[in-house]
């Protein structure tokens, strides 16, 4: 693993376990098992560390979204359910993303990166929804992603009940049936 990836992974862990206040250059060095000052050499400022972390997190989540496992589920609802199920199994990444999302509301430079990352996940859904018969695939893609985010948020910080893959599949299929019928 590259040093930058190790630093970003340690930062993801810290964000999930300690929140934004627990993310320091020194703590990242300790968690990553690196000599003191290693994180500062790569990411001099807190903003640079946050950007590095968000970039790594985006890469990890994109790998899930672009997983070769998805063709095993030919229907869009099954594909979306599998993505959500995978995300819910690694709560560490999702919690870190929530921390970064909140921080992005206060840091315009991070907001730009966060918004760009969001488009990486919404934009590919547009042609899928169009092929499924959506009359407004751009709007429906936003709704689908928001629905999925709501499920994850509820499972992780809301009710605390993690739905099974079958339950997620049912939810996604019902949601898609509703928006595609409108």
Secondary structure, 3 states (H helix, E strand, C coil): CCHHHHHHHHHHHHHHHHCHHHCCHHHHHHHHCCCCCHHHHHCCCHHHHHHHHHHHHHHHHHHHHCCCCHHHCCCHHHHHHHHHHHHHHCHHHHHHHHHHHHHHCCCHHHHHHHHHHHHHHHHHHHHHHHHCCCCCHHHHHHHHHHHHHHHHHHHHHCCCCCCCHHHHHHHHHHHHHHHHHC
